[in-house]
Amino acid sequence: MKIGVIGCGNISGIYYENLSRFDGTEVIACSDLDMEKAKFAAEEFHIPKAVSPEGLFADPEIGLILNLTVPKAHFDVAFAALQAGKHVYVEKPLAIRFEDGKRLVELAESSGLTIGCAPDTVLGGGTQTCRTMLDRGDIGDPVGGNAFMLCPGHESWHPAPEFYYEVGGGPMFDMGPYYLSALITLLGPIQTISAATKTTWNKRTITSQSQNGKEIVVETPTHIVSILNFANGAVVQFTASFDVQATTLPPIELYGTTGTMLVPDPN
């Protein structure tokens, strides 16, 4: 599969490195709105060409577009790639509106194309082992659980953290998919959701080296507490926050009628 990557930001490096390890995948082009970033990535990771987004979609050699843009651009980029006849893999989230995510899935199906979305961490040994134990009845019937994604935010280390606090960012869209995907893999579909949210600071200050001192306007809730009612009857409380300092709470803890299970961090 010949792959074109769009979005040459902080996360792209690990994709380039990992994709080079597989015989069946080859990154042949990369793209970014900032062409300097695309050219730098092409040189650093030995990618044959750096092109504009339009050039990426039009390239007949490319079979799959890897969409690593910021969350609010995920839908537009994925939609354009599907319209160009390319398979698509998107960093999480698939889209920031449910309706847009549904449109992408429907377009892929009607076009005979495949669309996938991060995270794939549920396929790892930790979550799969827990799933085997649940299927075996090791903790009896699932009753409920707690899940926590708690951190003080990303502005202390990320070189360009602004998008984490824009619409489409925040702890639920950014980190929530890891925990929700794990919970659904373990417990099945969620039937109903209720939640409360809080924005602790309207502005935050970047302290990472490249933009130290720059202020970010916060556009999205940064502390979210939800109650997830699963179709199998289990009830799970999930808190996702960019407002919490160090904690020792387990990432996921599931309670059954005969035992309790600590699930490894799916992130």
LORO-626969 format. One record per residue (C-alpha): residue number from 1; residue in one letter; x, y, z. Coordinates in pm, whole numbers, padded with zeros to 5 digits. Example, Ala and Ser with C-alpha at 12.3 -4.5 7.8 and 13.67 -1.06 7.14 Angstrom:
2
    n  res       X       Y       Z
    1    a   01230  -00450   00780
    2    s   01367  -00106   00714
END
This chain:
267
    n  res       X       Y       Z
    1    m   00000   00000   00000
    2    k   00144   00336  -00105
    3    i   00059   00602   00151
    4    g   00037   00979   00149
    5    v   00055   01159   00483
    6    i  -00115   01493   00542
    7    g  -00018   01679   00860
    8    c   00353   01688   00949
    9    g   00319   01791   01313
   10    n   00447   01642   01637
   11    i   00273   01302   01606
   12    s   00381   01233   01248
   13    g   00734   01115   01329
   14    i   00628   00795   01503
   15    y   00401   00709   01209
   16    y   00686   00753   00960
   17    e   00915   00537   01174
   18    n   00663   00258   01227
   19    l   00535   00247   00868
   20    s   00892   00205   00742
   21    r   00919  -00121   00940
   22    f   00648  -00303   00741
   23    d   00707  -00462   00402
   24    g   00349  -00391   00292
   25    t   00345  -00014   00347
   26    e   00542   00266   00183
   27    v   00504   00638   00248
   28    i   00568   00802  -00090
   29    a   00451   01159  -00019
   30    c   00384   01399   00266
   31    s   00191   01722   00283
   32    d   00115   02012   00515
   33    l  -00036   02358   00484
   34    d   00311   02472   00588
   35    m   00524   02341   00302
   36    e   00842   02394   00502
   37    k   00718   02133   00751
   38    a   00642   01892   00467
   39    k   00985   01943   00311
   40    f   01156   01895   00647
   41    a   00966   01568   00708
   42    a   01046   01443   00359
   43    e   01416   01505   00415
   44    e   01429   01366   00769
   45    f   01236   01047   00696
   46    h   01351   00990   00336
   47    i   01007   01040   00181
   48    p   01027   01078  -00200
   49    k   00817   01392  -00232
   50    a   00662   01679  -00036
   51    v   00349   01813  -00204
   52    s   00048   02038  -00144
   53    p  -00273   01882  -00006
   54    e  -00427   01910  -00353
   55    g  -00127   01732  -00500
   56    l  -00160   01455  -00243
   57    f  -00526   01389  -00326
   58    a  -00455   01395  -00701
   59    d  -00156   01156  -00693
   60    p  -00265   00834  -00874
   61    e   00004   00628  -00699
   62    i  -00136   00690  -00351
   63    g  -00384   00428  -00230
   64    l  -00434   00553   00127
   65    i  -00429   00895   00292
   66    l  -00306   00907   00652
   67    n  -00480   01210   00806
   68    l  -00272   01361   01089
   69    t  -00416   01713   01077
   70    v  -00563   01897   01378
   71    p  -00903   01763   01496
   72    k  -01117   02041   01349
   73    a  -00976   01959   01002
   74    h  -01025   01581   01022
   75    f  -01363   01574   00850
   76    d  -01276   01804   00559
   77    v  -00949   01626   00485
   78    a  -01095   01276   00516
   79    f  -01396   01370   00302
   80    a  -01172   01511   00028
   81    a  -00952   01200   00037
   82    l  -01250   00967   00003
   83    q  -01388   01175  -00283
   84    a  -01049   01136  -00450
   85    g  -01087   00758  -00429
   86    k  -00837   00699  -00148
   87    h  -00868   00477   00156
   88    v  -00833   00681   00475
   89    y  -00689   00638   00823
   90    v  -00756   00928   01061
   91    e  -00598   01023   01391
   92    k  -00859   01050   01664
   93    p  -01125   01175   01660
   94    l  -01282   01067   01330
   95    a  -01469   01400   01329
   96    i  -01573   01649   01596
   97    r  -01945   01617   01510
   98    f  -02127   01282   01515
   99    e  -02312   01369   01195
  100    d  -01985   01432   01011
  101    g  -01835   01105   01130
  102    k  -02143   00923   01005
  103    r  -02113   01095   00665
  104    l  -01753   00973   00632
  105    v  -01848   00613   00710
  106    e  -02140   00627   00464
  107    l  -01926   00780   00188
  108    a  -01656   00515   00235
  109    e  -01912   00235   00222
  110    s  -02085   00371  -00088
  111    s  -01750   00421  -00262
  112    g  -01612   00077  -00183
  113    l  -01336   00231   00028
  114    t  -01207   00159   00379
  115    i  -01192   00420   00653
  116    g  -01023   00362   00987
  117    c  -00955   00574   01293
  118    a  -00715   00575   01586
  119    p  -00667   00443   01844
  120    d  -00562   00086   01769
  121    t  -00421   00033   02119
  122    v  -00717  -00193   02203
  123    l  -00551  -00456   01983
  124    g  -00253  -00472   02220
  125    g  -00181  -00744   02472
  126    g  -00313  -00555   02777
  127    t  -00669  -00490   02660
  128    q  -00693  -00822   02476
  129    t  -00585  -01015   02787
  130    c  -00849  -00836   02994
  131    r  -01110  -00914   02730
  132    t  -01017  -01284   02746
  133    m  -01048  -01278   03126
  134    l  -01389  -01111   03108
  135    d  -01512  -01362   02849
  136    r  -01386  -01641   03077
  137    g  -01589  -01502   03366
  138    d  -01289  -01429   03589
  139    i  -01469  -01142   03769
  140    g  -01822  -01269   03715
  141    d  -02081  -01047   03549
  142    p  -01967  -00685   03496
  143    v  -02137  -00446   03739
  144    g  -01958  -00118   03674
  145    g  -01629   00064   03687
  146    n  -01427   00383   03692
  147    a  -01195   00531   03431
  148    f  -00965   00830   03468
  149    m  -00757   01033   03222
  150    l  -00613   01305   03444
  151    c  -00327   01541   03358
  152    p  -00240   01912   03386
  153    g  -00260   01972   03009
  154    h  -00004   01968   02729
  155    e   00124   02325   02719
  156    s   00431   02242   02930
  157    w   00583   02004   02674
  158    h   00410   02021   02334
  159    p   00575   02259   02085
  160    a   00239   02377   01942
  161    p  -00035   02298   02197
  162    e  -00294   02553   02084
  163    f  -00519   02301   01907
  164    y  -00569   02104   02231
  165    y  -00777   02397   02359
  166    e  -00967   02478   02040
  167    v  -01310   02343   01947
  168    g  -01246   01978   01868
  169    g  -00972   01956   02129
  170    g  -00998   01914   02505
  171    p  -00938   01599   02708
  172    m  -01236   01404   02578
  173    f  -01165   01444   02206
  174    d  -00788   01419   02254
  175    m  -00745   01140   02511
  176    g  -01096   01008   02562
  177    p  -01090   00782   02255
  178    y  -00825   00558   02414
  179    y  -01036   00494   02723
  180    l  -01374   00480   02549
  181    s  -01240   00238   02289
  182    a  -01101   00016   02563
  183    l  -01426   00023   02761
  184    i  -01635  -00061   02453
  185    t  -01394  -00340   02358
  186    l  -01430  -00485   02709
  187    l  -01796  -00419   02789
  188    g  -01971  -00376   02454
  189    p  -02181  -00085   02328
  190    i  -02282   00217   02536
  191    q  -02657   00275   02551
  192    t  -02686   00617   02718
  193    i  -02448   00891   02834
  194    s  -02483   01182   03074
  195    a  -02209   01431   03158
  196    a  -02112   01756   03326
  197    t  -01825   01981   03216
  198    k  -01608   02262   03350
  199    t  -01356   02506   03203
  200    t  -01121   02587   03490
  201    w  -00914   02854   03312
  202    n  -01029   03066   03018
  203    k  -00665   03127   02923
  204    r  -00356   02912   02962
  205    t   00013   02996   02922
  206    i   00252   02789   02713
  207    t   00568   02698   02901
  208    s   00728   02466   02644
  209    q   01050   02611   02510
  210    s   00952   02712   02156
  211    q   00656   02934   02256
  212    n   00727   02999   02625
  213    g   00501   03274   02760
  214    k   00239   03273   02483
  215    e  -00123   03274   02603
  216    i  -00385   03033   02468
  217    v  -00757   03117   02468
  218    v  -00948   02809   02585
  219    e  -01250   02732   02363
  220    t  -01353   02392   02498
  221    p  -01428   02231   02837
  222    t  -01117   02097   03008
  223    h  -01273   01886   03287
  224    i  -01544   01636   03191
  225    v  -01723   01386   03414
  226    s  -01950   01132   03244
  227    i  -02172   00839   03334
  228    l  -02176   00561   03075
  229    n  -02463   00312   03080
  230    f  -02369   00002   02883
  231    a  -02614  -00224   02701
  232    n  -02505  -00516   02922
  233    g  -02615  -00324   03233
  234    a  -02274  -00206   03356
  235    v  -02245   00155   03471
  236    v  -01905   00328   03441
  237    q  -01795   00674   03553
  238    f  -01530   00831   03327
  239    t  -01343   01153   03410
  240    a  -01121   01322   03150
  241    s  -00932   01634   03256
  242    f  -00654   01872   03157
  243    d  -00688   02046   03496
  244    v  -00555   01786   03741
  245    q  -00205   01752   03885
  246    a  -00033   01423   03981
  247    t  -00264   01136   04075
  248    t  -00232   00767   04158
  249    l  -00583   00668   04044
  250    p  -00591   00360   03816
  251    p  -00667   00436   03448
  252    i  -00951   00178   03432
  253    e  -01097  -00037   03708
  254    l  -01384  -00277   03639
  255    y  -01605  -00436   03904
  256    g  -01775  -00772   03863
  257    t  -02000  -00987   04078
  258    t  -01706  -01199   04192
  259    g  -01396  -00982   04146
  260    t  -01230  -00658   04039
  261    m  -01004  -00599   03739
  262    l  -00737  -00333   03689
  263    v  -00701  -00264   03316
  264    p  -00362  -00141   03185
  265    d  -00355   00219   03059
  266    p  -00486   00204   02697
  267    n  -00302   00524   02600
END
